[in-house]
Amino acid sequence: MTTFDANGITLERVREHVWEIPQEGDMRVPARVLASEALLEEIQDDKTLEQITNTTHLPGITNYAICMPDGHQGYGFPVGGVGALDAENGCISPGAVGYDINCGVRMMRTNLTYDDVQGHEEELVDSLFANIPSGLGGGGIVEGGVDTIDEILARGVDWALENGHAVEDDLRHCEDEGMREGAAPEKVSQKAKDRGKNQIGSLGSGNHFLEVQRVTDVFDSGVGEAYGLEEDQIVVLIHCGSRGLGHQTCNDYLRKIEQQHKGLLDRLPDRELAAAPAGSQLAEDYYGAMNAAINFAWVNRQLIMHRTRQVFERVFDRSWESMEMDLLYDVAHNIAKKETHTVSAEPRSADGASGVEPRIDGEERELYVHRKGATRAFPAGHPEVPDAYRDVGQPVIIPGSMGAGSYVLRGGENSMDLTFGSTAHGAGRLMSRTQAKNEFWGGDVQQDLEDQQAIYVKAQSGATIAEEAPGVYKDVDEVVRVSDELGIGDKVARTFPVCNIKG
């Protein structure tokens, strides 16, 4: 058996790109890391492997705790982690969702080609930066009172449609049609609502961005046609989340768990994995508040997309409808959802854990599927895939760094068996923001991207550009190769940056 030793943690190779940390001690299930050896060498450099092992201690976890090929250290639960916890006998963990609830991505198609955009790059990036709020703190496309915030939290993109910021087709091409059922605005604190009310329609800071891209490669012409993608086409990628509202909601419930469920907390190897037992009032309250924050994030990305349509209208002197600026898809990658999956019928012992695939003839269970820095990737035929894509599979959008390509995948046929219908969410960080600012100078990165790759970047500060320099991230091509070869997310198309704005 091939093994990989990483700082005292031994991983056993199950098969190509699948590594297992065997169940032992108080682990309830094994942990699995989906990675090539090259990616595993990078993943071992921080606490990712320790965190994914700790995750196996959560009550109700089923089959495996899973780390995607873009995995890196997070708050308790690694970014790139997937954990499916029994919704009746398990728990729900805010740290396994993340502070930025429904951080996610959406891609908008156009009928413009790269030739149409060349010569307009600087005007376009300047106009996008001037018209789409970004950076820390307040400022959004819409500023809402109490009633507006509650409507957004309850209704999601349906609110945007009613208020002229969306069209019907946008809802049909968004995960859950842009409205998460079970949202409970009354479970979101007033402090969280106050933080969100002047951030509705804003990018924020950090790794959030809006990027105009060109399609450089279509790997699957049939699926590419179904997605409306062809080579040399211009698309727009938006990456952001629920801003201060989501962050405050996560923080509020972590503190409540510490107060109300200290017994469970004390049994976990890391307090950052704080969880509320399934069926408890606090679990129900958090789930309702999280669903409301999910709706806020979908509205946030919707408003940014619709404002982008208006910017394109001014720059190219055409209506956005004539440029066919239509939403391809919007998908979350920081979320917990109740889903029904096939699980191992009984917990496995430590002696029999290693190298055993999940029993696909096990029982169907409702689970809280936590995806933190991981993307839902449902295959063709799944009833939750939008009608427009059900025959080919759900679109999966994988952003790369500013100087690298991004990818559009489709949910792979092995995703339900291997990963609870999930794949990676991006390239994954190699170094911290502090280290990045020590290694790179933002002005130099910005100039090199323009001079060497004709990529125009505008940000609130040079520090933000340094934090997001191309060298800060793993190789997105390698992340996608692993996803594709495992059959959890199949390559459809690749895009490359034209211009980029960030906070």
C-alpha positions in Angstrom: 0.0 0.0 0.0 1.3 3.5 -0.9 1.4 5.9 2.0 2.1 9.6 2.4 3.5 10.9 5.7 2.7 14.5 6.5 3.9 15.9 9.8 2.9 12.9 11.8 -0.3 12.1 9.9 -0.2 9.1 7.6 -2.4 9.0 4.5 -3.0 5.7 2.7 -3.6 5.7 -1.1 -7.0 4.2 -1.9 -6.6 4.8 -5.6 -5.5 7.6 -8.0 -6.1 11.0 -6.3 -7.9 9.5 -3.3 -6.0 9.4 0.0 -7.4 8.3 3.3 -6.6 9.0 7.0 -7.7 5.8 8.7 -10.3 5.9 11.4 -8.7 5.5 14.9 -9.3 6.7 18.4 -12.3 8.9 18.7 -12.7 9.5 15.0 -16.2 8.5 14.0 -15.3 8.0 10.3 -12.1 8.1 8.2 -11.0 11.4 6.5 -10.3 11.6 2.8 -8.2 14.0 0.8 -8.8 14.2 -3.0 -5.5 15.4 -4.4 -2.6 14.6 -6.7 0.8 14.1 -4.9 1.8 17.5 -6.1 -1.2 19.1 -4.4 -0.8 17.0 -1.3 2.7 18.3 -0.9 1.2 21.8 -0.7 -1.8 20.8 1.4 0.4 19.4 4.1 2.2 22.8 4.7 -0.5 24.1 7.0 -3.1 22.6 9.4 -5.5 21.3 6.7 -4.9 17.6 7.4 -5.2 18.2 11.2 -8.4 20.1 10.7 -10.0 17.5 8.3 -9.1 14.8 10.9 -10.7 16.8 13.7 -13.8 17.1 11.6 -14.4 13.4 11.8 -15.2 13.8 15.5 -18.4 15.7 14.8 -21.5 13.8 15.9 -23.5 12.3 13.1 -20.8 12.6 10.4 -21.3 10.0 7.7 -19.0 8.1 5.3 -16.0 10.4 5.4 -14.8 13.9 6.1 -13.6 15.1 2.7 -11.0 17.6 1.7 -11.0 18.8 -1.9 -7.9 19.3 -4.1 -7.9 23.1 -3.3 -8.0 22.6 0.4 -6.2 24.8 2.9 -6.4 25.8 6.5 -9.6 27.6 7.7 -11.4 28.4 10.9 -11.7 24.9 12.5 -13.0 23.3 9.4 -10.6 23.5 6.4 -11.5 25.6 3.3 -12.2 23.0 0.7 -13.9 20.7 3.2 -17.2 18.7 2.9 -18.9 17.1 5.9 -22.3 15.4 5.8 -23.8 15.3 9.3 -27.0 13.4 10.1 -29.9 15.9 10.3 -31.7 13.9 12.9 -28.9 12.5 15.1 -26.0 14.7 14.2 -25.3 18.5 14.4 -24.8 21.6 12.4 -21.6 23.7 12.6 -21.3 27.4 11.7 -17.5 27.0 11.5 -18.1 24.3 8.9 -20.0 26.8 6.8 -17.7 29.7 7.3 -18.1 33.3 8.3 -19.0 34.5 4.8 -22.2 32.6 4.4 -23.0 31.9 0.7 -19.8 33.2 -0.5 -20.2 32.1 -4.1 -19.8 32.8 -7.8 -22.0 33.6 -10.7 -21.1 33.8 -14.4 -22.9 36.0 -16.9 -22.6 35.3 -20.7 -22.5 37.9 -23.4 -22.5 37.7 -27.2 -19.5 40.0 -27.3 -16.1 38.7 -28.5 -12.7 39.6 -27.3 -12.2 41.7 -30.5 -15.3 43.8 -29.4 -13.7 44.5 -26.0 -10.1 45.2 -27.1 -9.4 48.9 -27.0 -12.1 49.4 -24.3 -10.4 47.6 -21.4 -9.3 50.7 -19.5 -12.6 52.4 -19.9 -14.4 49.3 -18.9 -12.4 48.6 -15.8 -12.6 52.3 -14.7 -16.4 52.4 -15.2 -16.9 49.1 -13.4 -14.8 50.2 -10.5 -16.6 53.6 -10.3 -20.1 52.0 -10.4 -19.8 48.9 -8.3 -19.1 49.5 -4.6 -16.1 47.6 -3.2 -13.8 47.6 -0.3 -14.2 47.3 3.5 -17.2 48.9 5.3 -20.4 50.4 3.9 -21.7 51.5 0.6 -23.9 49.4 -1.7 -26.0 49.8 -4.8 -29.1 49.8 -2.6 -29.5 51.1 1.0 -32.3 49.5 2.8 -34.3 50.0 5.9 -35.6 47.3 8.3 -38.4 46.3 6.0 -36.2 46.0 2.9 -33.6 43.9 4.7 -36.3 41.5 6.0 -37.8 41.2 2.6 -34.4 40.4 1.1 -33.6 37.8 3.8 -37.0 36.1 3.3 -37.4 36.3 -0.5 -33.9 36.5 -2.0 -33.7 37.3 -5.7 -37.5 37.4 -6.0 -37.2 40.7 -4.1 -34.7 41.9 -6.7 -37.1 40.9 -9.5 -39.9 42.9 -8.0 -37.7 45.9 -7.6 -36.3 46.1 -11.1 -32.9 44.5 -10.4 -33.5 41.2 -12.2 -35.4 39.5 -14.9 -37.3 36.2 -14.6 -34.6 34.3 -16.5 -32.1 35.2 -13.7 -34.0 33.2 -11.2 -34.2 30.2 -13.4 -30.4 30.1 -13.7 -29.6 30.5 -10.0 -29.1 27.7 -7.4 -32.5 27.3 -5.6 -33.8 29.9 -8.0 -32.2 32.5 -5.8 -34.4 31.8 -2.8 -33.5 29.5 0.1 -36.6 28.0 1.7 -36.7 27.9 5.5 -35.1 31.4 5.8 -36.0 33.0 9.1 -35.2 36.8 9.1 -36.3 37.0 12.7 -33.4 34.8 13.7 -30.8 37.2 12.2 -29.7 39.7 14.9 -30.4 43.4 14.6 -26.6 44.0 14.7 -26.2 41.7 11.6 -29.0 43.5 9.8 -27.5 46.9 10.6 -24.2 45.7 9.2 -25.9 44.5 6.0 -28.4 47.3 5.3 -25.8 49.6 3.6 -23.9 46.8 1.9 -26.6 45.5 -0.5 -24.9 45.2 -3.8 -21.2 45.4 -3.0 -18.1 43.3 -3.6 -16.4 43.8 -0.2 -12.7 43.1 0.0 -10.2 40.2 0.3 -10.5 37.7 -2.5 -13.8 39.0 -3.8 -13.8 40.4 -7.3 -15.6 41.1 -10.5 -13.7 39.9 -13.6 -14.4 40.3 -17.3 -13.1 37.2 -19.1 -12.7 35.6 -22.5 -13.4 32.0 -23.2 -10.1 30.5 -24.4 -11.0 26.8 -24.6 -14.2 24.7 -24.9 -13.3 21.1 -23.9 -16.8 19.6 -24.4 -18.7 21.1 -27.3 -22.0 19.6 -26.5 -22.1 20.8 -22.9 -20.5 24.1 -23.9 -23.4 24.6 -26.3 -25.9 23.8 -23.6 -24.2 26.4 -21.4 -24.1 28.9 -24.2 -20.3 29.1 -24.3 -17.9 29.3 -27.2 -14.3 30.3 -27.8 -13.4 33.9 -27.8 -16.7 34.9 -26.1 -16.7 37.5 -23.3 -18.2 36.5 -20.0 -18.3 38.1 -16.5 -17.5 36.3 -13.3 -18.6 37.7 -9.9 -17.3 36.3 -6.6 -18.6 37.7 -3.3 -20.9 36.7 -0.4 -23.1 38.0 2.4 -20.8 40.8 3.6 -21.0 41.9 7.2 -24.4 40.4 7.7 -23.2 36.9 7.1 -20.1 37.4 9.2 -22.1 38.7 12.1 -24.6 35.9 11.9 -21.8 33.3 12.1 -20.2 35.1 15.0 -23.6 35.4 16.8 -24.3 31.7 16.7 -20.7 30.6 17.5 -21.1 32.6 20.8 -24.5 31.1 21.5 -23.2 27.6 21.0 -20.4 28.3 23.4 -23.0 29.3 26.0 -25.7 26.7 25.4 -23.9 23.6 24.2 -20.6 23.6 26.2 -20.8 19.9 26.8 -20.6 19.1 23.1 -18.0 21.7 22.6 -15.8 20.2 25.3 -15.9 16.8 23.6 -14.5 18.2 20.3 -10.8 18.4 19.6 -11.1 22.0 18.4 -13.5 24.6 19.8 -13.7 26.2 16.4 -15.8 23.3 15.3 -18.5 24.5 17.6 -21.8 22.8 16.7 -25.4 22.7 17.7 -27.1 19.3 18.1 -29.6 18.4 15.4 -33.1 19.0 16.7 -32.1 21.6 19.3 -33.7 25.0 19.1 -30.3 26.5 18.5 -29.7 24.3 15.4 -33.1 25.3 14.0 -32.4 28.9 14.7 -29.0 28.9 13.1 -30.3 27.0 10.0 -33.1 29.6 9.6 -30.6 32.5 10.0 -28.1 30.9 7.7 -30.8 30.5 5.0 -31.7 34.1 5.3 -28.0 35.1 4.9 -27.9 32.9 1.9 -30.7 34.9 0.3 -28.9 38.1 1.2 -25.8 36.9 -0.7 -27.8 35.9 -3.8 -29.4 39.4 -3.9 -25.9 40.9 -3.4 -24.5 39.2 -6.5 -27.7 39.8 -8.4 -27.5 43.6 -7.9 -23.8 43.6 -8.9 -24.6 41.7 -12.0 -27.5 44.0 -13.0 -25.3 47.1 -12.4 -22.6 45.4 -14.6 -25.2 45.2 -17.4 -25.8 48.9 -17.1 -22.1 49.7 -17.2 -21.7 47.6 -20.4 -24.6 49.5 -21.9 -22.8 52.8 -21.4 -19.4 51.6 -22.5 -20.6 49.8 -25.7 -23.6 52.0 -26.4 -26.0 49.0 -26.8 -28.7 47.6 -24.6 -27.7 44.7 -22.4 -30.5 42.6 -24.0 -28.9 43.1 -27.4 -25.6 41.9 -25.9 -27.4 38.9 -24.5 -26.0 39.4 -21.0 -27.7 36.4 -19.5 -26.9 34.6 -16.3 -25.3 31.2 -16.9 -25.4 30.1 -13.3 -24.9 31.2 -9.7 -23.7 28.6 -7.2 -22.7 28.9 -3.5 -19.5 27.5 -2.0 -20.0 28.3 1.8 -23.2 26.7 2.8 -25.0 23.9 4.7 -28.1 22.3 3.1 -30.4 19.6 4.1 -30.0 17.0 1.3 -30.8 13.3 1.0 -27.9 11.0 0.3 -27.0 7.3 0.4 -24.8 6.7 3.4 -23.0 3.7 4.9 -25.8 1.7 6.7 -23.7 1.4 9.9 -20.7 3.1 11.3 -17.5 1.3 10.4 -14.9 0.2 12.9 -11.4 1.6 12.8 -10.1 -1.9 11.8 -12.2 -1.9 8.6 -12.0 1.7 7.6 -9.1 2.0 5.3 -9.6 1.6 1.6 -13.3 0.8 1.8 -15.6 2.6 -0.6 -19.0 3.8 0.8 -21.7 1.2 0.4 -23.9 2.5 -2.3 -26.7 0.1 -1.1 -26.8 1.8 2.3 -29.9 3.7 3.5 -31.1 7.1 2.4 -30.6 9.7 5.1 -31.4 13.4 5.3 -28.0 15.2 6.0 -26.7 18.6 6.8 -24.2 18.7 3.9 -21.6 21.4 4.9 -19.6 22.7 2.0 -17.0 25.3 3.0 -15.0 26.4 0.1 -16.5 23.5 -1.9 -19.1 23.7 -4.7 -22.2 21.6 -5.2 -21.7 19.5 -8.3 -24.8 17.6 -9.1 -24.7 15.3 -12.2 -27.1 15.1 -15.2 -30.5 14.0 -14.3 -30.5 15.2 -10.7 -33.9 16.9 -9.9 -32.2 19.9 -8.3 -30.3 20.8 -11.5 -32.2 23.6 -13.4 -34.3 22.4 -16.3 -32.0 24.2 -18.8 -29.1 22.0 -17.7 -30.7 18.8 -16.4 -29.7 16.8 -19.4 -26.0 17.7 -19.1 -25.4 18.4 -15.4 -25.1 21.4 -13.1 -22.6 24.2 -14.0 -19.7 24.5 -11.6 -17.6 27.7 -11.7 -14.0 27.5 -10.5 -12.2 30.8 -10.3 -8.4 31.0 -10.7 -6.1 33.8 -9.7 -5.9 37.1 -11.5 -3.1 35.9 -13.8 -4.5 32.4 -14.4 -7.5 30.9 -16.1 -10.8 30.0 -14.5 -12.9 27.0 -15.4 -16.5 26.0 -16.0 -17.2 22.4 -15.1 -20.3 20.3 -15.0 -21.3 18.0 -12.1 -19.6 14.7 -12.7 -21.3 11.3 -12.6 -19.2 10.1 -9.6 -19.8 13.1 -7.4 -22.8 11.7 -5.6 -20.9 8.5 -4.6 -17.6 10.1 -3.8 -18.3 13.6 -2.4 -22.0 14.1 -1.6 -22.3 15.9 -4.9 -19.4 18.3 -4.4 -16.1 19.5 -6.0 -13.5 22.2 -5.5 -14.3 25.9 -5.4 -11.1 27.6 -6.7 -7.3 27.4 -6.8 -6.9 27.4 -3.0 -4.4 29.7 -1.2 -0.7 28.7 -0.9 0.2 31.6 1.5 -1.4 33.8 4.0 -2.4 37.4 3.3 0.4 38.7 5.5 3.0 36.5 3.8 1.6 37.6 0.4 2.1 41.3 1.3 5.6 40.6 2.3 6.4 38.7 -0.9 4.7 41.0 -3.4 4.2 44.7 -4.1 0.8 45.5 -5.4 1.9 48.2 -7.9 4.4 45.8 -9.4 1.8 43.0 -9.7 -0.7 45.3 -11.3 1.9 46.6 -13.8 3.2 43.1 -14.7 -0.3 41.8 -15.3 -1.0 44.7 -17.7 2.4 44.6 -19.5 2.9 40.9 -19.7 -0.7 39.5 -20.0 -2.9 42.5 -21.0 -4.9 42.1 -17.9 -6.2 45.4 -16.4 -6.7 45.4 -12.6 -8.1 48.1 -10.4 -8.5 47.9 -6.6 -9.0 50.1 -3.5 -5.4 49.5 -2.5 -2.1 48.0 -3.6 -2.2 45.8 -0.6 -5.3 44.0 -1.9 -3.6 43.3 -5.2 -0.5 41.9 -3.4 -2.8 39.7 -1.2 -4.3 38.2 -4.4 -1.2 38.0 -6.6 -1.1 35.0 -8.9 1.8 33.4 -6.9 -0.4 33.3 -3.8 -2.6 30.4 -5.1 -2.2 26.8 -6.1 -2.2 25.7 -9.7 -5.9 25.9 -10.7 -5.1 23.7 -13.8 -4.0 20.9 -11.4 -7.0 21.3 -9.1 -9.3 21.0 -12.1 -7.4 18.0 -13.5 -7.9 16.1 -10.3 -11.6 17.0 -10.2 -12.0 15.9 -13.9 -10.1 12.6 -13.5 -12.1 11.7 -10.4 -15.4 12.4 -12.3 -16.7 14.7 -9.6 -16.5 17.9 -11.8 -15.9 17.5 -15.6 -14.1 20.1 -17.6 -16.3 22.1 -20.0 -14.6 25.4 -20.7 -11.6 27.6 -19.6 -11.6 31.4 -19.4 -8.9 34.0 -19.0 -9.0 37.5 -17.4 -9.4 40.7 -19.4 -10.0 43.1 -16.6 -10.6 42.7 -12.9 -11.9 45.0 -10.0 -11.6 44.2 -6.3 -11.9 45.9 -2.9 
